[in-house]
């Protein structure tokens, strides 16, 4: 067993005095969960009554419209959010690929940013040289890797981040599809690397709006609606359930 959730709820407090005007805005743009007023302002119930078990080696698709709870679920299982009620157990480390960014200063050079990421992931520099060579070659940065990241074009930065984040294998990967690869000339090469990266993950939870992508990598589907799982089963059935509910 990799992950186990039982009747999990996640409440996100919103500190504001403007709960009357916030209500409609938050429900439209941030989450499909419920917003309740409280003395401290407002609380969004972003996930509610979520129960599922994911076994090691499973490849699970997260399906639902924007705001249904997919990304919140990924943040919860990755440890970004702490559940408010219920039982959550992670028996393997879950690596989040939710935001396409470095957790480092843009003042660092590309090489320093690669090293900082590697240290955070591995806790040491064993194997770093091979990793760094692969990242530099794949991103096509060449000597620019020694300049500060803040001097890079958007495309250069995107290629470097993509190369770094897809350069290691993970026991359990939680990934949001919003993961571009930079300019169009880089796309085909990036697509092949992304597919190899996803295929190498021990356990995969993938949130995407692309049926083709989900069918390529997943066998099971969790359909989310308003912060809850409304269907859990074989991927084809999950996709059919979701599309029928949208019609």
Backbone as CSV, one residue per row, in Angstrom:
resi,resn,N_x,N_y,N_z,CA_x,CA_y,CA_z,C_x,C_y,C_z
1,UNK,0.837,-1.201,0.000,0.000,0.000,0.000,0.871,1.251,0.000
2,UNK,0.565,2.188,-0.889,1.323,3.441,-0.946,0.613,4.553,-0.174
3,UNK,-0.701,4.729,-0.424,-1.475,5.801,0.200,-2.818,5.261,0.676
4,UNK,-3.266,5.782,1.804,-4.592,5.415,2.293,-5.281,6.658,2.861
5,UNK,-6.472,6.956,2.359,-7.283,8.068,2.860,-8.652,7.546,3.249
6,UNK,-9.119,7.981,4.402,-10.416,7.533,4.899,-11.186,8.726,5.472
7,UNK,-12.282,9.083,4.796,-13.137,10.194,5.225,-12.334,11.480,5.484
8,UNK,-11.429,11.777,4.571,-10.551,12.938,4.737,-11.288,14.229,4.368
9,UNK,-11.127,15.230,5.208,-11.648,16.568,4.936,-10.502,17.561,5.030
10,UNK,-10.531,18.555,4.162,-9.533,19.619,4.204,-10.236,20.956,4.222
11,UNK,-10.078,21.696,5.315,-10.627,23.039,5.450,-9.502,24.053,5.291
12,UNK,-9.735,25.062,4.476,-8.751,26.125,4.281,-9.359,27.427,4.793
13,UNK,-8.824,27.977,5.891,-9.379,29.227,6.422,-9.053,30.414,5.531
14,UNK,-10.000,31.321,5.422,-9.807,32.561,4.674,-10.017,33.701,5.646
15,UNK,-8.945,34.399,5.969,-9.034,35.485,6.947,-9.491,36.763,6.242
16,UNK,-10.759,37.104,6.395,-11.291,38.316,5.769,-12.587,38.717,6.450
17,UNK,-12.900,39.973,6.340,-14.179,40.449,6.869,-15.212,40.571,5.749
18,UNK,-14.779,40.318,4.518,-15.655,40.528,3.371,-16.257,39.216,2.866
19,UNK,-16.786,38.418,3.768,-17.286,37.101,3.367,-18.467,37.190,2.417
20,UNK,-19.272,38.241,2.522,-20.449,38.325,1.635,-20.019,38.474,0.181
21,UNK,-19.052,39.346,-0.076,-18.618,39.537,-1.456,-17.671,38.426,-1.911
22,UNK,-16.977,37.804,-0.960,-16.039,36.750,-1.328,-16.742,35.478,-1.770
23,UNK,-17.908,35.212,-1.250,-18.515,33.899,-1.448,-18.590,33.497,-2.910
24,UNK,-19.196,34.299,-3.741,-19.360,33.931,-5.151,-18.018,33.874,-5.863
25,UNK,-17.135,34.806,-5.556,-15.852,34.860,-6.236,-15.032,33.608,-5.972
26,UNK,-14.935,33.210,-4.719,-14.135,32.046,-4.371,-14.692,30.774,-4.988
27,UNK,-15.988,30.617,-4.951,-16.572,29.405,-5.510,-16.360,29.338,-7.011
28,UNK,-16.301,30.467,-7.665,-16.106,30.460,-9.123,-14.652,30.225,-9.499
29,UNK,-13.702,30.851,-8.778,-12.355,30.917,-9.324,-11.313,30.078,-8.604
30,UNK,-11.559,29.688,-7.376,-10.512,29.010,-6.630,-10.808,27.533,-6.405
31,UNK,-12.007,27.212,-6.038,-12.293,25.840,-5.638,-13.741,25.502,-5.880
32,UNK,-14.001,24.221,-6.046,-15.378,23.767,-6.158,-15.940,23.395,-4.802
33,UNK,-15.149,23.570,-3.739,-15.607,23.201,-2.411,-16.585,24.205,-1.831
34,UNK,-17.094,23.876,-0.654,-18.062,24.759,0.022,-17.339,25.865,0.754
35,UNK,-17.968,27.032,0.805,-17.457,28.126,1.613,-18.455,28.399,2.733
36,UNK,-17.964,28.334,3.967,-18.808,28.587,5.131,-18.309,29.814,5.872
37,UNK,-19.227,30.641,6.305,-18.836,31.801,7.107,-18.575,31.368,8.542
38,UNK,-17.619,32.043,9.156,-17.331,31.776,10.562,-16.933,33.085,11.224
39,UNK,-16.772,33.049,12.526,-16.425,34.279,13.240,-15.093,34.846,12.763
40,UNK,-14.171,33.965,12.367,-12.862,34.425,11.929,-12.835,34.864,10.483
41,UNK,-13.936,34.775,9.778,-13.980,35.141,8.368,-14.713,34.093,7.572
42,UNK,-13.974,33.189,6.928,-14.596,32.156,6.113,-13.697,30.935,6.071
43,UNK,-14.307,29.788,5.841,-13.567,28.533,5.711,-14.040,27.831,4.445
44,UNK,-13.095,27.463,3.590,-13.425,26.678,2.405,-13.189,25.209,2.727
45,UNK,-14.197,24.399,2.539,-14.016,22.953,2.629,-13.607,22.484,1.231
46,UNK,-12.293,22.370,1.019,-11.757,22.091,-0.308,-11.863,20.621,-0.679
47,UNK,-11.745,19.735,0.324,-11.953,18.304,0.131,-12.878,17.808,1.231
48,UNK,-13.766,16.883,0.892,-14.726,16.420,1.892,-15.046,14.945,1.665
49,UNK,-14.919,14.167,2.753,-15.299,12.752,2.727,-14.562,11.983,1.628
50,UNK,-13.257,12.242,1.515,-12.451,11.582,0.483,-11.857,10.291,1.047
51,UNK,-12.190,9.173,0.404,-11.678,7.863,0.814,-11.157,7.109,-0.408
52,UNK,-9.931,6.630,-0.323,-9.386,5.765,-1.374,-8.075,5.163,-0.886
53,UNK,-7.681,4.072,-1.517,-6.396,3.433,-1.242,-5.659,3.277,-2.564
54,UNK,-4.408,3.681,-2.572,-3.573,3.541,-3.768,-2.435,2.587,-3.415
55,UNK,-2.318,1.511,-4.194,-1.276,0.514,-3.946,-0.014,0.849,-4.719
56,UNK,1.114,0.367,-4.215,2.386,0.626,-4.874,2.349,0.090,-6.302
57,UNK,2.825,0.907,-7.236,2.844,0.505,-8.631,1.596,0.881,-9.409
58,UNK,0.550,1.362,-8.711,-0.671,1.777,-9.425,-0.436,3.085,-10.162
59,UNK,-1.203,3.267,-11.233,-1.108,4.480,-12.046,-2.514,5.046,-12.156
60,UNK,-2.751,6.123,-11.414,-4.101,6.622,-11.170,-4.303,7.989,-11.812
61,UNK,-5.375,8.117,-12.587,-5.750,9.392,-13.210,-6.691,10.146,-12.280
62,UNK,-6.468,11.452,-12.151,-7.377,12.333,-11.423,-8.147,13.142,-12.459
63,UNK,-9.466,12.992,-12.456,-10.315,13.543,-13.514,-11.324,14.502,-12.896
64,UNK,-11.595,15.601,-13.578,-12.595,16.550,-13.094,-12.351,17.918,-13.694
65,UNK,-13.377,18.763,-13.635,-13.230,20.110,-14.177,-12.336,20.951,-13.267
66,UNK,-11.937,22.114,-13.736,-11.129,23.017,-12.913,-11.882,23.357,-11.628
67,UNK,-11.195,23.229,-10.492,-11.835,23.526,-9.216,-12.521,22.344,-8.581
68,UNK,-12.425,21.155,-9.195,-13.123,19.981,-8.652,-12.406,19.382,-7.447
69,UNK,-11.116,19.696,-7.287,-10.366,19.180,-6.142,-9.124,18.387,-6.495
70,UNK,-8.813,18.252,-7.784,-7.681,17.426,-8.207,-6.349,17.955,-7.664
71,UNK,-6.076,19.227,-7.921,-4.794,19.809,-7.485,-4.700,19.868,-5.968
72,UNK,-5.820,20.121,-5.304,-5.834,20.140,-3.837,-5.500,18.755,-3.298
73,UNK,-6.046,17.727,-3.936,-5.755,16.340,-3.554,-4.261,16.055,-3.704
74,UNK,-3.665,16.499,-4.808,-2.234,16.294,-5.024,-1.415,17.000,-3.945
75,UNK,-1.825,18.210,-3.578,-1.107,18.948,-2.530,-1.235,18.245,-1.182
76,UNK,-2.392,17.676,-0.919,-2.602,16.972,0.352,-1.702,15.747,0.446
77,UNK,-1.711,14.897,-0.583,-0.926,13.665,-0.502,0.571,13.947,-0.551
78,UNK,0.952,15.141,-1.064,2.370,15.514,-1.125,2.846,16.181,0.155
79,UNK,1.932,16.445,1.091,2.318,17.062,2.356,2.308,18.574,2.340
80,UNK,1.854,19.176,1.241,1.759,20.640,1.187,0.641,21.114,2.113
81,UNK,-0.488,20.384,2.101,-1.606,20.668,3.001,-1.706,19.572,4.052
82,UNK,-2.180,19.943,5.231,-2.447,18.989,6.315,-3.953,18.785,6.413
83,UNK,-4.407,17.536,6.399,-5.851,17.283,6.428,-6.458,17.750,7.751
84,UNK,-7.729,18.148,7.699,-8.432,18.686,8.871,-9.153,17.608,9.661
85,UNK,-9.566,16.539,8.983,-10.284,15.440,9.647,-10.108,14.185,8.828
86,UNK,-10.363,13.034,9.472,-10.220,11.753,8.796,-8.822,11.174,8.973
87,UNK,-8.524,10.139,8.193,-7.248,9.428,8.288,-6.517,9.532,6.957
88,UNK,-5.254,9.958,7.021,-4.409,9.962,5.827,-3.077,9.329,6.175
89,UNK,-2.681,8.316,5.398,-1.411,7.633,5.617,-0.659,7.554,4.298
90,UNK,0.593,8.006,4.306,1.472,7.868,3.148,2.601,6.932,3.547
91,UNK,2.686,5.784,2.893,3.692,4.783,3.228,4.917,4.886,2.331
92,UNK,4.882,5.802,1.377,6.027,6.071,0.502,6.176,7.588,0.390
93,UNK,7.378,8.083,0.114,7.518,9.531,-0.111,6.839,9.918,-1.415
94,UNK,6.033,10.972,-1.357,5.307,11.435,-2.543,5.981,12.695,-3.063
95,UNK,6.417,12.642,-4.304,7.111,13.790,-4.892,6.120,14.636,-5.690
96,UNK,5.935,15.914,-5.306,4.972,16.752,-6.034,5.583,17.406,-7.261
97,UNK,4.893,17.305,-8.387,5.228,18.115,-9.561,3.984,18.904,-9.890
98,UNK,3.795,19.968,-9.121,2.569,20.765,-9.197,2.862,22.135,-9.773
99,UNK,3.966,22.746,-9.320,4.366,24.059,-9.828,5.639,23.911,-10.640
100,UNK,5.676,24.543,-11.768,6.847,24.482,-12.638,7.794,25.618,-12.256
101,UNK,8.546,25.396,-11.176,9.445,26.463,-10.722,10.508,25.885,-9.807
102,UNK,11.615,26.628,-9.669,12.651,26.288,-8.705,12.288,26.870,-7.348
103,UNK,12.702,26.183,-6.295,12.533,26.754,-4.948,13.872,27.371,-4.564
104,UNK,14.378,28.203,-5.442,15.676,28.832,-5.211,15.615,30.285,-5.676
105,UNK,16.662,31.026,-5.371,16.724,32.436,-5.757,17.080,32.579,-7.235
106,UNK,16.431,33.502,-7.945,16.790,33.759,-9.348,18.182,34.383,-9.480
107,UNK,18.772,34.785,-8.353,20.130,35.321,-8.371,21.157,34.220,-8.634
108,UNK,20.796,32.970,-8.344,21.721,31.859,-8.547,21.950,31.625,-10.039
109,UNK,23.109,31.095,-10.363,23.344,30.677,-11.742,22.538,29.405,-12.011
110,UNK,22.381,29.075,-13.283,21.685,27.846,-13.630,22.341,26.642,-12.967
111,UNK,23.673,26.605,-12.992,24.413,25.483,-12.390,24.141,25.390,-10.899
112,UNK,24.147,26.554,-10.224,23.871,26.554,-8.775,22.436,26.126,-8.479
113,UNK,21.502,26.533,-9.341,20.100,26.142,-9.145,19.930,24.641,-9.324
114,UNK,20.624,24.072,-10.294,20.579,22.615,-10.503,21.130,21.902,-9.268
115,UNK,22.247,22.410,-8.743,22.871,21.783,-7.570,21.976,21.897,-6.338
116,UNK,21.351,23.070,-6.149,20.465,23.260,-4.993,19.276,22.293,-5.066
117,UNK,18.700,22.149,-6.253,17.578,21.215,-6.430,18.028,19.789,-6.121
118,UNK,19.176,19.404,-6.636,19.673,18.038,-6.431,19.904,17.757,-4.943
119,UNK,20.476,18.727,-4.245,20.711,18.558,-2.798,19.396,18.406,-2.036
120,UNK,18.389,19.206,-2.423,17.089,19.115,-1.742,16.435,17.759,-1.982
121,UNK,16.617,17.202,-3.173,16.005,15.915,-3.510,16.748,14.732,-2.894
122,UNK,18.097,14.826,-2.855,18.898,13.653,-2.493,19.644,13.784,-1.168
123,UNK,19.837,15.011,-0.704,20.537,15.193,0.564,22.044,15.071,0.454
124,UNK,22.558,14.799,-0.738,23.996,14.712,-0.968,24.248,14.956,-2.461
125,UNK,25.515,14.975,-2.845,25.856,15.265,-4.245,26.358,14.032,-4.994
126,UNK,26.134,12.846,-4.443,26.523,11.632,-5.162,25.708,11.517,-6.454
127,UNK,26.373,11.394,-7.548,25.693,11.279,-8.841,25.335,12.610,-9.466
128,UNK,25.752,13.715,-8.826,25.340,15.035,-9.318,25.926,15.368,-10.683
129,UNK,27.198,15.032,-10.899,27.845,15.436,-12.152,27.128,14.862,-13.363
130,UNK,26.753,13.590,-13.277,26.039,12.962,-14.393,24.673,13.606,-14.580
131,UNK,23.997,13.889,-13.459,22.680,14.531,-13.501,22.790,15.906,-14.148
132,UNK,23.775,16.676,-13.727,23.956,18.043,-14.233,24.276,18.029,-15.729
133,UNK,25.145,17.112,-16.150,25.493,17.017,-17.567,24.268,16.708,-18.412
134,UNK,23.419,15.811,-17.909,22.192,15.450,-18.628,21.273,16.664,-18.744
135,UNK,21.103,17.401,-17.641,20.214,18.562,-17.633,20.709,19.643,-18.595
136,UNK,22.006,19.927,-18.550,22.561,20.981,-19.411,22.433,20.588,-20.880
137,UNK,22.742,19.330,-21.183,22.658,18.874,-22.572,21.218,18.909,-23.069
138,UNK,20.291,18.448,-22.234,18.902,18.377,-22.675,18.282,19.767,-22.823
139,UNK,18.614,20.668,-21.907,18.036,22.015,-21.949,18.652,22.866,-23.051
140,UNK,19.846,22.472,-23.522,20.507,23.215,-24.583,21.069,24.556,-24.140
141,UNK,21.300,24.726,-22.833,21.753,26.030,-22.325,23.228,26.295,-22.593
142,UNK,24.035,25.246,-22.686,25.466,25.451,-22.914,26.084,26.301,-21.817
143,UNK,26.917,27.265,-22.203,27.621,28.105,-21.222,26.687,29.049,-20.476
144,UNK,25.451,29.225,-20.978,24.498,30.084,-20.270,24.159,29.528,-18.883
145,UNK,24.461,28.249,-18.658,24.155,27.643,-17.371,24.940,28.315,-16.246
146,UNK,25.995,29.039,-16.596,26.809,29.714,-15.565,26.348,31.144,-15.299
147,UNK,25.329,31.603,-16.015,24.783,32.945,-15.781,23.596,32.869,-14.826
148,UNK,23.245,33.987,-14.153,22.096,33.978,-13.231,20.795,33.610,-13.958
149,UNK,19.959,32.844,-13.288,18.683,32.419,-13.867,17.826,33.629,-14.243
150,UNK,17.978,34.736,-13.500,17.159,35.925,-13.766,17.478,36.549,-15.126
151,UNK,18.612,36.171,-15.730,18.963,36.720,-17.042,18.418,35.866,-18.184
152,UNK,17.797,34.737,-17.879,17.322,33.827,-18.916,16.024,34.336,-19.537
153,UNK,15.822,34.002,-20.792,14.516,34.239,-21.408,13.520,33.265,-20.798
154,UNK,12.246,33.518,-21.020,11.215,32.630,-20.484,11.392,31.208,-21.009
155,UNK,11.726,31.086,-22.284,11.919,29.770,-22.872,13.107,29.035,-22.294
156,UNK,14.218,29.749,-22.074,15.414,29.134,-21.481,15.124,28.637,-20.072
157,UNK,14.452,29.481,-19.289,14.120,29.097,-17.915,13.194,27.879,-17.905
158,UNK,12.205,27.862,-18.802,11.267,26.746,-18.872,11.984,25.450,-19.239
159,UNK,12.923,25.522,-20.193,13.655,24.321,-20.603,14.528,23.791,-19.468
160,UNK,15.164,24.709,-18.738,16.022,24.283,-17.630,15.190,23.621,-16.531
161,UNK,14.101,24.259,-16.149,13.254,23.706,-15.085,12.704,22.341,-15.502
162,UNK,12.239,22.238,-16.734,11.693,20.970,-17.223,12.750,19.868,-17.157
163,UNK,13.975,20.180,-17.609,15.049,19.192,-17.610,15.396,18.743,-16.193
164,UNK,15.440,19.704,-15.253,15.770,19.375,-13.862,14.684,18.496,-13.229
165,UNK,13.433,18.902,-13.402,12.344,18.206,-12.716,12.072,16.820,-13.287
166,UNK,12.458,16.587,-14.518,12.241,15.262,-15.120,13.526,14.448,-15.161
167,UNK,14.539,14.868,-14.408,15.840,14.206,-14.459,16.033,13.089,-13.462
168,UNK,15.086,12.875,-12.554,15.222,11.837,-11.527,13.992,10.943,-11.507
169,UNK,14.183,9.720,-11.075,13.065,8.795,-10.905,12.516,8.950,-9.491
170,UNK,11.189,8.791,-9.333,10.568,8.939,-8.012,9.703,7.733,-7.678
171,UNK,9.719,7.372,-6.398,8.951,6.208,-5.946,7.455,6.430,-6.125
172,UNK,7.013,7.638,-5.823,5.596,7.985,-6.006,5.530,9.425,-6.501
173,UNK,4.903,9.616,-7.637,4.877,10.923,-8.288,3.452,11.468,-8.336
174,UNK,3.279,12.693,-7.833,1.984,13.388,-7.900,2.152,14.546,-8.873
175,UNK,1.488,14.471,-10.023,1.770,15.432,-11.082,0.514,16.072,-11.632
176,UNK,0.591,17.396,-11.799,-0.460,18.163,-12.454,-0.019,18.403,-13.889
177,UNK,-0.922,18.212,-14.825,-0.534,18.246,-16.240,-0.040,19.617,-16.692
178,UNK,-0.361,20.695,-15.972,-0.013,22.036,-16.425,1.483,22.214,-16.458
179,UNK,2.108,21.461,-17.321,3.558,21.327,-17.276,4.135,21.514,-18.657
180,UNK,4.225,22.797,-19.096,4.738,23.095,-20.428,6.229,22.851,-20.520
181,UNK,6.730,22.863,-21.726,8.134,22.549,-21.936,8.909,23.668,-22.605
182,UNK,8.335,24.864,-22.697,9.056,25.951,-23.326,8.622,26.125,-24.770
183,UNK,9.555,26.526,-25.617,9.204,26.859,-26.993,8.858,25.621,-27.823
184,UNK,8.221,25.843,-28.960,7.683,24.752,-29.765,8.769,23.840,-30.338
185,UNK,9.943,24.403,-30.647,11.021,23.585,-31.210,11.521,22.551,-30.205
186,UNK,11.251,22.794,-28.932,11.683,21.911,-27.845,10.620,20.852,-27.548
187,UNK,9.423,21.025,-28.114,8.266,20.261,-27.653,8.411,18.760,-27.862
188,UNK,8.793,18.337,-29.071,8.851,16.893,-29.348,9.869,16.196,-28.468
189,UNK,11.041,16.818,-28.325,12.076,16.255,-27.456,11.570,16.174,-26.024
190,UNK,10.882,17.228,-25.585,10.359,17.269,-24.224,9.285,16.213,-24.018
191,UNK,8.452,16.011,-25.043,7.371,15.035,-24.939,7.930,13.629,-24.710
192,UNK,8.981,13.273,-25.448,9.598,11.957,-25.281,10.180,11.802,-23.877
193,UNK,10.839,12.863,-23.394,11.443,12.791,-22.057,10.364,12.695,-20.980
194,UNK,9.279,13.459,-21.151,8.192,13.418,-20.172,7.567,12.028,-20.114
195,UNK,7.384,11.409,-21.273,6.780,10.073,-21.301,7.687,9.054,-20.616
196,UNK,8.996,9.154,-20.853,9.942,8.247,-20.192,9.951,8.490,-18.685
197,UNK,9.850,9.757,-18.297,9.828,10.119,-16.879,8.588,9.546,-16.188
198,UNK,7.420,9.720,-16.818,6.182,9.196,-16.236,6.221,7.674,-16.161
199,UNK,6.764,7.045,-17.203,6.824,5.582,-17.232,7.745,5.037,-16.145
200,UNK,8.730,5.835,-15.712,9.705,5.364,-14.722,9.210,5.508,-13.285
201,UNK,8.131,6.256,-13.077,7.625,6.459,-11.711,7.109,5.136,-11.147
202,UNK,7.423,4.874,-9.880,6.936,3.645,-9.259,5.424,3.656,-9.168
203,UNK,4.880,4.685,-8.532,3.442,4.896,-8.404,3.137,6.278,-8.960
204,UNK,2.064,6.407,-9.727,1.774,7.674,-10.407,0.349,8.123,-10.126
205,UNK,0.200,9.384,-9.742,-1.110,10.044,-9.675,-1.031,11.259,-10.578
206,UNK,-1.817,11.247,-11.642,-1.701,12.242,-12.706,-3.025,12.955,-12.925
207,UNK,-3.026,14.269,-12.721,-4.213,15.090,-12.981,-4.086,15.716,-14.352
208,UNK,-5.086,15.478,-15.209,-5.009,16.005,-16.566,-6.399,16.114,-17.170
209,UNK,-6.532,17.032,-18.151,-7.761,17.138,-18.932,-7.625,16.399,-20.264
210,UNK,-6.475,15.774,-20.496,-6.234,15.068,-21.753,-6.539,13.583,-21.600
211,UNK,-7.604,13.130,-22.227,-7.936,11.701,-22.182,-6.795,10.870,-22.747
212,UNK,-6.171,11.342,-23.829,-5.094,10.579,-24.468,-3.921,10.382,-23.524
213,UNK,-3.533,11.461,-22.813,-2.418,11.369,-21.867,-2.748,10.391,-20.745
214,UNK,-3.951,10.485,-20.216,-4.358,9.599,-19.124,-4.403,8.141,-19.581
215,UNK,-4.914,7.917,-20.784,-4.995,6.540,-21.302,-3.607,5.948,-21.532
216,UNK,-2.642,6.808,-21.837,-1.289,6.320,-22.100,-0.606,5.836,-20.834
217,UNK,-0.904,6.477,-19.695,-0.135,6.178,-18.493,-0.932,5.587,-17.327
218,UNK,-2.245,5.676,-17.365,-3.040,5.279,-16.194,-3.989,4.129,-16.511
219,UNK,-4.348,3.395,-15.464,-5.297,2.288,-15.603,-6.543,2.490,-14.737
220,UNK,-6.439,3.366,-13.772,-7.538,3.597,-12.826,-7.864,5.079,-12.828
221,UNK,-9.123,5.428,-12.597,-9.509,6.823,-12.585,-10.294,7.204,-11.342
222,UNK,-9.949,8.355,-10.764,-10.726,8.960,-9.682,-11.372,10.216,-10.254
223,UNK,-12.697,10.274,-10.223,-13.410,11.444,-10.729,-13.778,12.329,-9.545
224,UNK,-13.347,13.599,-9.599,-13.616,14.555,-8.527,-14.734,15.519,-8.932
225,UNK,-15.557,15.873,-7.960,-16.580,16.895,-8.154,-16.823,17.583,-6.820
226,UNK,-16.700,18.887,-6.803,-16.937,19.691,-5.598,-16.182,19.162,-4.385
227,UNK,-14.922,18.767,-4.603,-14.064,18.366,-3.494,-14.232,16.946,-3.013
228,UNK,-15.018,16.132,-3.711,-15.234,14.745,-3.315,-14.976,13.809,-4.497
229,UNK,-14.644,12.555,-4.194,-14.506,11.540,-5.236,-15.891,10.960,-5.510
230,UNK,-16.354,11.099,-6.747,-17.700,10.629,-7.099,-17.653,9.342,-7.915
231,UNK,-16.454,8.943,-8.359,-16.298,7.662,-9.049,-14.859,7.186,-8.886
232,UNK,-14.696,5.889,-8.641,-13.381,5.275,-8.495,-13.448,3.913,-9.169
233,UNK,-12.720,3.766,-10.291,-12.771,2.495,-10.994,-11.860,2.492,-12.204
234,UNK,-12.023,1.507,-13.094,-11.195,1.435,-14.302,-11.257,2.740,-15.090
235,UNK,-10.133,3.096,-15.719,-10.018,4.403,-16.352,-11.102,4.669,-17.389
236,UNK,-11.366,3.723,-18.267,-12.362,3.942,-19.320,-13.720,4.267,-18.717
237,UNK,-14.090,3.546,-17.666,-15.371,3.800,-16.995,-15.369,5.162,-16.309
238,UNK,-14.228,5.510,-15.732,-14.126,6.813,-15.052,-14.293,7.948,-16.055
239,UNK,-13.635,7.836,-17.214,-13.766,8.869,-18.241,-15.197,8.958,-18.758
240,UNK,-15.836,7.810,-18.947,-17.233,7.798,-19.405,-18.142,8.463,-18.382
241,UNK,-17.899,8.168,-17.105,-18.697,8.772,-16.027,-18.542,10.287,-16.035
242,UNK,-17.294,10.741,-16.191,-17.038,12.188,-16.181,-17.692,12.878,-17.373
243,UNK,-17.513,12.344,-18.557,-18.069,12.998,-19.757,-19.597,12.966,-19.744
244,UNK,-20.173,11.903,-19.201,-21.644,11.845,-19.103,-22.165,12.911,-18.157
245,UNK,-21.419,13.161,-17.080,-21.845,14.173,-16.096,-21.708,15.581,-16.666
246,UNK,-20.829,15.765,-17.654,-20.654,17.077,-18.261,-21.701,17.359,-19.325
247,UNK,-22.308,16.290,-19.839,-23.308,16.467,-20.899,-24.624,16.944,-20.359
